Amino acid sequence: MFYKIIRPIARFIVWVLNGHLHIHHKDRLPNGNYILVAPHRTWWEPILFALGASPMEFMFMAKIELFKNPILRFILKHAHAFPVDRKNPGPSVLKIPVKGLRKGELSLIIFPSGTRHSAELKGGALVISKMAQKPMVPVVYQGPLSFKDLLKRRPLKVNFGNPITIDRKTKLTHENEEIIYQKLEDAWKKLDDELDPSFHYIAK
């Protein structure tokens, strides 16, 4: 219920601040729940992805430090967020999203690189996808990367790709992980080119 309440509020705030959210290829989203997988470019991407894929509701990971504030903890928990200790992740970082995905009610937003300033893909998304037997859907964001630019009302663009499925029988060896990673990288490149072939992300 709380998620359904804050979603239109978030949509209104985005409209007031910018007013130019453009969603591309929503028709590529599969039936049922799934995992949105994206390169991390700015902190407001999860909000835009969730708005773009509405009415689907999403879980997402948030750093454990955010849960120390009681008010923020209440909001995050009711928005389907779960805490992750980046220094000591532990098994819950996989168990919680896998359990949620298997229930079939929620989808997941995840950034394999972990941070906006890392190009190194991590294997968590692949493990979660295989264990939950849910497809990964590549998605990219193009648009303002700073709050100042956001207020200049430059277009916010989200582009969804075709699902990538990991067969239950596929072993996640280093070689197979590299193959799947490459599929994700290729998909992101294609999605960026569909929006703007001259786009090049520069971390700020």
C-alpha positions as CSV (number, residue, x, y, z in Angstrom):
1,M,0.0,0.0,0.0
2,F,2.8,2.5,1.0
3,Y,4.6,1.8,-2.3
4,K,1.4,2.7,-4.2
5,I,1.0,5.9,-2.3
6,I,4.6,7.1,-2.8
7,R,4.8,6.2,-6.5
8,P,2.4,9.0,-7.7
9,I,4.2,11.4,-5.3
10,A,7.5,10.5,-6.8
11,R,6.0,10.9,-10.3
12,F,4.7,14.4,-9.4
13,I,8.1,15.4,-7.9
14,V,9.9,14.3,-11.1
15,W,7.4,16.3,-13.2
16,V,7.8,19.4,-11.1
17,L,11.6,19.3,-11.1
18,N,12.0,18.3,-14.7
19,G,8.8,17.5,-16.6
20,H,10.5,15.5,-19.4
21,L,10.6,11.8,-18.6
22,H,10.6,9.7,-21.8
23,I,10.1,6.0,-21.6
24,H,11.2,3.9,-24.6
25,H,10.3,0.2,-25.4
26,K,8.2,-0.6,-22.4
27,D,6.7,-3.3,-24.6
28,R,9.9,-5.3,-24.2
29,L,9.2,-5.9,-20.6
30,P,8.2,-9.6,-20.0
31,N,5.1,-10.9,-18.4
32,G,5.6,-11.7,-14.7
33,N,8.3,-10.3,-12.6
34,Y,12.0,-9.8,-13.6
35,I,15.3,-8.2,-12.7
36,L,16.1,-4.7,-14.2
37,V,19.8,-4.6,-14.7
38,A,21.5,-1.3,-15.4
39,P,24.9,0.5,-15.5
40,H,24.8,2.9,-12.5
41,R,25.0,6.6,-13.7
42,T,23.1,8.6,-11.1
43,W,21.3,8.2,-7.8
44,W,17.8,8.9,-9.1
45,E,17.9,6.1,-11.8
46,P,16.0,3.6,-9.6
47,I,13.1,6.0,-9.2
48,L,12.9,6.6,-13.0
49,F,13.2,2.9,-13.8
50,A,10.4,2.1,-11.3
51,L,8.2,4.8,-12.7
52,G,8.9,3.7,-16.2
53,A,8.0,0.1,-15.5
54,S,4.8,0.9,-13.5
55,P,2.5,-0.7,-12.4
56,M,5.2,-3.4,-11.5
57,E,6.5,-2.9,-8.0
58,F,10.3,-3.2,-7.3
59,M,12.6,-4.3,-4.5
60,F,16.0,-2.7,-4.4
61,M,19.2,-2.8,-2.4
62,A,20.2,0.2,-0.2
63,K,23.4,0.6,1.8
64,I,22.9,-0.3,5.4
65,E,23.9,3.1,6.7
66,L,20.7,4.6,5.4
67,F,18.7,2.4,7.7
68,K,20.2,4.0,10.8
69,N,17.8,6.9,10.5
70,P,14.4,5.7,11.9
71,I,12.3,7.9,9.5
72,L,14.3,6.9,6.5
73,R,14.3,3.2,7.6
74,F,10.5,3.3,7.8
75,I,10.3,4.8,4.2
76,L,12.9,2.4,2.8
77,K,11.3,-0.8,4.3
78,H,7.9,0.1,3.1
79,A,9.3,0.9,-0.4
80,H,10.6,-2.7,-0.6
81,A,14.2,-1.8,0.1
82,F,16.5,-4.1,2.0
83,P,19.8,-3.2,3.7
84,V,23.2,-4.3,2.3
85,D,26.5,-4.0,4.1
86,R,28.9,-3.3,1.2
87,K,32.0,-4.1,3.3
88,N,30.5,-7.4,4.5
89,P,27.6,-8.4,2.2
90,G,26.8,-11.8,3.7
91,P,24.3,-14.4,2.2
92,S,21.2,-12.1,2.7
93,V,22.3,-10.0,-0.2
94,L,21.3,-13.0,-2.4
95,K,18.7,-14.7,-0.2
96,I,16.3,-11.8,0.2
97,P,15.9,-10.8,-3.5
98,V,15.8,-14.5,-4.6
99,K,13.0,-15.2,-2.1
100,G,11.1,-12.0,-3.1
101,L,11.4,-12.8,-6.8
102,R,10.2,-16.4,-6.3
103,K,7.0,-15.1,-4.7
104,G,6.3,-13.5,-8.0
105,E,4.8,-10.2,-6.6
106,L,7.9,-7.9,-6.9
107,S,10.6,-7.3,-9.4
108,L,14.2,-6.2,-8.6
109,I,16.4,-3.3,-9.6
110,I,20.1,-4.0,-9.5
111,F,23.3,-2.4,-10.6
112,P,26.0,-5.0,-11.2
113,S,28.8,-2.5,-11.0
114,G,27.7,-1.7,-7.5
115,T,28.6,2.0,-7.7
116,R,28.4,4.9,-10.1
117,H,32.2,5.0,-10.4
118,S,32.9,1.4,-11.1
119,A,33.1,-0.4,-14.4
120,E,33.7,-3.8,-12.8
121,L,30.7,-6.1,-13.1
122,K,29.9,-8.2,-10.1
123,G,28.2,-11.6,-10.3
124,G,25.3,-11.1,-7.9
125,A,22.8,-10.3,-10.6
126,L,23.6,-13.5,-12.5
127,V,23.4,-15.6,-9.3
128,I,20.1,-14.1,-8.3
129,S,18.7,-14.5,-11.9
130,K,19.6,-18.2,-12.0
131,M,18.5,-19.0,-8.5
132,A,15.2,-17.3,-8.8
133,Q,14.8,-18.3,-12.5
134,K,13.7,-14.8,-13.5
135,P,15.0,-13.0,-16.6
136,M,17.3,-10.0,-16.5
137,V,16.1,-7.0,-18.4
138,P,18.8,-4.6,-19.5
139,V,17.9,-0.9,-19.1
140,V,19.8,2.4,-19.5
141,Y,19.3,6.0,-18.4
142,Q,20.4,9.0,-20.4
143,G,20.0,12.5,-19.1
144,P,21.2,14.9,-16.4
145,L,23.8,13.6,-14.0
146,S,23.7,16.4,-11.5
147,F,20.8,17.9,-9.6
148,K,21.7,21.3,-11.1
149,D,21.3,19.9,-14.7
150,L,18.1,18.1,-13.6
151,L,16.6,21.4,-12.7
152,K,17.5,22.8,-16.2
153,R,14.8,20.4,-17.4
154,R,17.0,18.5,-19.8
155,P,15.2,15.3,-21.0
156,L,15.3,12.2,-18.8
157,K,15.3,9.1,-21.0
158,V,14.9,5.4,-20.0
159,N,15.2,2.6,-22.5
160,F,14.2,-1.0,-21.8
161,G,15.9,-3.9,-23.6
162,N,14.9,-7.5,-24.4
163,P,15.1,-10.1,-21.5
164,I,18.2,-12.2,-21.0
165,T,17.5,-15.6,-19.4
166,I,20.0,-17.9,-17.7
167,D,19.1,-21.5,-18.0
168,R,18.8,-23.4,-14.8
169,K,21.4,-26.0,-16.1
170,T,24.0,-23.3,-16.9
171,K,26.9,-23.4,-14.5
172,L,28.2,-20.0,-13.6
173,T,31.8,-20.7,-14.3
174,H,34.1,-17.7,-14.9
175,E,33.9,-18.4,-18.7
176,N,30.1,-18.5,-18.7
177,E,29.9,-15.4,-16.5
178,E,32.1,-13.5,-19.0
179,I,29.8,-14.6,-21.8
180,I,26.7,-13.3,-20.0
181,Y,28.4,-10.1,-18.9
182,Q,29.3,-9.5,-22.6
183,K,25.6,-9.9,-23.5
184,L,24.7,-7.3,-20.9
185,E,27.4,-4.9,-22.1
186,D,26.3,-5.4,-25.7
187,A,22.6,-4.8,-24.7
188,W,23.5,-1.6,-22.8
189,K,25.5,-0.3,-25.8
190,K,22.6,-1.1,-28.2
191,L,20.1,0.7,-25.9
192,D,22.3,3.7,-25.6
193,D,22.7,3.8,-29.4
194,E,18.9,3.6,-29.8
195,L,18.6,6.8,-27.7
196,D,21.6,8.7,-28.8
197,P,24.6,7.1,-30.7
198,S,26.9,9.9,-29.6
199,F,26.2,9.4,-25.9
200,H,29.2,8.7,-23.7
201,Y,28.8,8.4,-20.0
202,I,31.4,10.3,-17.9
203,A,31.3,9.7,-14.2
204,K,31.1,12.9,-12.0
